Structure formats: structure tokens, C-alpha cells
């Protein structure tokens, strides 16, 4: 089977493609994987290890505000569709699957015009612009949240599958993860981060939390990742090595281990991150990014919050004092952590990748 995977703009749109590619490689069937991403996209790098072929097309996101740059973006999108069409004619895939982001539109549109079976996967509760622009032409639309279906009227078929997670995410469990970090049962481990690029508001509040509260509480262990661009020896250097069970890092390389070990996670509300937290059942304090299309991170978080599965702090309300209040309640009340854990685990879809692989094989025939 020949499959083209496409997605990008952010790492959150590439991670599902990476999980699907790894699962295809692990399956017994022979498979040729081609990935099409945006030109110059750093998020494409992990796909080099799993894709047989990797192509990049020139395309840019559409700004929500009135901007002359949107004219260039629209022109590039039309040109990218032609570029994608030439790639697809050369590759001759059996199926094309998009995992979100603005790269998807030209590739899926070109595939549909060539009569190639097409799928699109939408991770977020609020469907992205690319999904809204192309879903009616796709043979099947795969969604993470059932609530997304009502936004996609007229689709040929919609299937709720969840978010596919990478295989290494399931290579550890809570016991082995906590052993690896030297945590005992009574320790309360806090993990905080603002995504691969970091987030200034989260960095400010979480760093103060770590220095003023976590490092002074005997049972609390805390790791915070600032994002590489936001790490400073002047601001964070004293915690570059573990100090009283606390540490500040520029980037987290062993995320599966840390998430499995965590009792409390403080983070953004990207769809893949929420799927990972659901899978490990950690108590979550979510600070959605206000700088995303259609405020989709808040909508992701709101679904969990309304079900009693997470705590939300909007960035406009985020201060050290507000974060401290939420963390102290959870760190001092294990019953509250357990309640959040049980609720968020209900959102876990551990068979998501298997479901997607079955659908791919059916559609590609």
C-alpha cells in the first residue's frame, strides 16, 4: 500500500501523522509512506525517520485579521495545490490522509480532484479552517471529540476515533516512570510546560510556583520546561540541576515518562497533549492559549472542565497567586486529584491508532 500523509503548521498537526506512520511500519503489511509538509517547517523533522519520501510545498496560514499577507497566502495555496497534484501523480498513492493544519487543503483538494481516496483527521473540538474547507470532498472525516460532528454537516461519513498517540507513549507506565525519576508513593510530582515553544505567561507563573512553593514543600517534586527560546541562565540557572526535587529545563526530551509519573500537570490545551493526559489520568490545570484559530484550545479544555475532568485558568486570569491556589488544593487533597484523574481517564481512547489503521485499509482497497 502507498499512503500519503500530510499536515503541519504546528507540531500538534504532525504528531498524529507520526503516530499513524509508526503504526503502519509496525504492522505486517508492506507500506510506502510519503509525507507532504510545509516548506521550511521545523515540525516536519520527525517524519524523516519514518517516511519513505518527504516533500515540502510552499504555503502559509491565513491571518484572522484583514492583512495584505492573506493575498499572498491565497495565491500560494492555489499554487501549492498544483504542486501537490504533480507530487501525487508521481507517487501514485492508494490513499491520502491529512492530520490538520493549512498544508492539508492543497494536498487533499488535489487528491480528491484526481479521484484518490481521501481522509482527514481533526484533533480539536473546534474544526480548523483547513478541515472546514475540505471535509465535504473527503471520503471519511475522522474526529477526536464527538462534539465536532455538528460543525461538519454534509460530510460523507464522520467517525469518532480519538487522537493517535506515538508508540513510545505506551512503552512506560506509572510505576516504571516514577521509579525512573526516583519518586516514592507519597511524593506529589508536578509537571508544567507551555508547549515546545514555551509560553511567557505560564513560564512566569510556573517558575515562581516552583521557586516559592514547590521547592519549599517536602513532598512536592516539580519539573518545569520553559521552551528553548525562553530559557535563561540568569533566570533559571540555579535550577538547571535538581534542587530540593525541583528543576527547570529548556525542553523535555522524555515526555512519556514525565507524564506517566505526574500527579498534577499544568499546561496548554492542545488536542494531542490532552489526549496524552487523558491516557495517563493525571489531574490537569489547563491554561489554553488565546492565540490560536477560533480559540480552539479553550473549547478543548471546556469539554473536559464541564465534565469535571480538568481545571481551567484562562491566560488573562493567570497569576502566581491564582495558580498557587489551584495547585495547593490539588497537592493537599489527594481525593480531588483522584476525582479529576477518574474523570479525565474517561476521555482516553487507547485504540485510536488501531481504528485509524483499519479505516485506512478499508478505504485504500
N, C-alpha and C positions, 0 to 999 in steps of 0.2 A: 504494500500500500504506500502511495505517495501522499503526504499531507503537508499543506502549507499552514503554518501558524503565524498570526500577525497580531500586533498590539504594541502599545507604547505611549510615550509622552511622559509617563512616570513608571517607576519600578513596580508600583502596585498593579499595573496592567500587564507587566511582563511575567511576574511571578506565577500566575495561573498557567500561562503558556509553558513556562519552565516545568511546572509540576506535571502537566499533561505530557510533555516531551519525555520526561524521565520515566513516566509510567508506560509510555509506548515502547521505549527502549527496553524496559524490564519485561515486557510481555514477550511471549514466544514468537510472535509473528514478525516477519521481516518488514521493516518500515524505513522509508526515506523521509526525513523531516527537513523542510525548508522553512526558515523564519524570515519574515519581512518586517523590518522596523524603520524608525525614522532616521534619516541621515544625521550622524553625529550624536545619536542618543546613547548616553553612558549606560542606560538601563538595558541595552542590547547585549552587553558584555557576557553575562552568564549564559546566554543562548549559544555562544560559540562552542561551548563544551558539549552540547547535545545535538546541535543542528548539523545535518549533512551539508546544507547550503545556507548562507546568510546573505541577504540583500538588504540594502538601505535605500529608501526613497525620500526625496526632499518634500517635507510637509510641515506645516506649522499650525498651532492651535488657534482657534477663533477667540478673540477677546470679547468679553461681555459688553464692554463699553464701546461707544462709537469711536472707531480708530481707523485711520488710513491703512494701518498694517493689516486690517482684515481683508482689504482688496488684494494685497499680495498673498495672504493665506488662501483665499478662494482661488486665485489664479494657480497657485502651487498645487492645490487639491485636485483641480481639473487635470493639470499636467501629470500629477502623481498617479492618477487613475490610468492614464495612458502608459506610464512607466510600469505600473503593476500589471497591466494587461500583457505587456511584452514579456515580463518575467513569468507569468502564469502560462503563456503559450510555450515558453521554453521548458519550463519544469513539467508541465502536463500533470498536475496533481489530480488525485481522485476526490479530494475534499479540501475545503479551506475553512479554517476556524479562526475567528477573531476573538480576542480576550479584552477588548475595550481600549479606549483612547483614540485620538483622532487619526492614527495610522490605519485604523480598521476600515474607514469609509472607502478610500480609493481601492483598497485590495478586495474587499467584499463586493463592492459595486462592480469591479472588473470581473470578478469570478462569476457573479450572477449573470452578467451580460454574455459570458462565454458558456453558460449552461453547466458550470461546475457546481456540485452540491456545496452549500454554504451553511455554516453555523456561526452564531455569535453568542458569547457568554458575557453576561452583565453581573458584575460583582456587587455593585452598590444598590441600596434601596431605591435611590433615585436614578433612573436610567440616564446615562451620559448622552451628550449630543451625537456622538457617532452612532450609538445604538439606536437612538430615535430616528436618525437619518436613514438607516439601512435595514432595520429589522423586518420590514414588510417584504423585502426581497430575499430574506434568508429562509432556508428550508425549516430550520428549527431555531428557537431562541431559548437559551439556557440561562436560568436566573438563580441567584443566591437567596434572595428574600421573596417569599410568596407575594408580599405586598407590591412588588414591582409589576406584577402581571397587569394590573388595571391601567398602567401607563402605556401599555403596548397593544392597544386594540387594533385588530386587523392582522395580527401575526398569524402565520400559517399554523404554527404549533409552539406552545410555550411549555417548558419542562423545568420544574424546580429541582436543581441538583446540588446546590450549595457551592462552596468555593473549593477547588482542588488545592491541596497543600503538598509541598515537596516531601519526598520520601524520607529525607533525613529528619523531618519533624517528628516522625513516629519511631525513630531509632532509639529514643530515650524515654523514660517515664519519670514520674515524680521522685521515686525512691533513688534511682541511679543519678538523677540530676542533682538532688540535694547532697548525696554522698560526694559527688564530684566537686561541689562547691564548699564542702566541709560544714554543712548546716546540720544542726541537730533538730529534733522534732519540735522543741519549744521555741526555736528561732522564728521570728516573723521576717520574711525576706521581701523587701520592696524592690521592684524593678521599674525604673522610669526612663522614658526616652521620647523624643519628638519626631521620630522617623529618621530615615537615612541622612537627610539634610539638616536635621535638627529643627528646633522651634524656639525662638528667643523667649517667648512668654513662659513656656514650660521650663526652659533652662534656668531662668531667673528664679522661679518659684521652687522648682525641684532641687536646685543647688542649695538654696537657703534651707529647705527642709532637711536635706542630708546633713548640712553642717550644724544647724541649730537644734535639730530634734533627733534624727536617726543615729548620728554618731555619739549622742549622749544617752541613748536608751540601751541598756544592756542586752535586751532580747532582740533589738532591731538590727537587721543587716540590710544594706541598701546599695544598689549599683545604679548609677545614672549615666546615660550616654548623651552627650551634647550634640553629636553630629560633628564630622571632621572640621567643617568650616567654622564652627563655633567654639572649638576647644582652645583654651588659652592657658599657658603655663602660669601666667600671673594670677589668673582667677581660679584655676583648678589644680595647679601643680601639687599642692600639699596633699591632695587625694589621688594623685596619679598612681600611687601604690595603696594597697588596702590599709585603712586606718580605722580601728575600732569596728571592723566588719563593714566598712563603707568604702566606696571607691567611685571616682568619676572618670569615665572613659570617653575618648572621642568617638568611638564606634564599637558596636557589639558584633563580634565575629561568631559567637556561639549562641545565637538567639534561641534555638530549640531547647538547649539545656537550661538557659536562664528562665524562659517562660514556663517550662515544666516545673522548675523549682519554686517559682514565685507564689507568694501568698497574696500580694497586692501588686497590681500593675497600673501604672499611671502613664497614659499615652494618648495619641491621637485616635481617630475613629475611622481609619481606612478599612476597607472591607476585608482585605486579607489579614490584617492584624487582628480584627475582631473574630475572624474565623479561627485563628490560632489560639486566641484567648479562650474562646468557647471550647475548643478541643481539649485544653488543659484544665479548664474550670477554675481559673483564677478570679479573685474579686477585682473588679476593674473600676478605676476612676478615669473617665474619658473626658478629654479636652478637645473637642472637634476643631479642626482647622476652619476658620472663617473665610479662607482664601481659596476655596475650591468651587468648581462649577456647581451651580444650583444648590449650594450649601449641603452637598450630599453627605458629608461626614456627620453633620448634626442629625440628619434624617436616619443614617445608620445607627447612631448612638441612641436616638429617641426610641427606636423599636425595642432596643434592649432595656432602656430605662423604664419604659411603660410596662414592661413585663417583670420589673423588679430584678433585672439581671445585671444592672450596672448603675454607677453613679455618674451624673454629668455635671461638669463645670464648664460653662461657656467661657471662651477666652476673655471676653470683655469683663467677666466677673472674677477672673483668676488673680489671686494674690497669694503670697506666702501664708497669710493668716487663714484664708479660705481653704487652701489645700491642707494645711496643718489640721484644721478642724475635722476634715473628712478622713484623713489618714489616722488620726488619733482614735476616732470612733472605731475604725476597722481593725487597727492594731490591738486595741484593748478589748474588743468584743469578738472573740472567735466565732460566736454564734451568728453574728452579722456577716462575717466572711463566708461562713458555710452556706448561709441562705443565698447570698449572691452567687456563690460557686454552683450550687444546685440549679439555680435558675438559668445561669448562662450556659451550663452544660446542655440544656435542652435545645440550644441553637446549634450544637455541634452536628456536622454531617460528615462523619468519618469515611463514608463510602462514596463521597462526591467524585473522586477521580475514577473509580470503577464504573460509576454510572455514565460518566462522560465518555470513557473508552468504549463502552457498549454502544452508545449512541453513535459515535464516530464510525464504528464497524458496520452498523446497520445502514447509515446514510451513505457510506462510501461504496457499498456493494452496487 
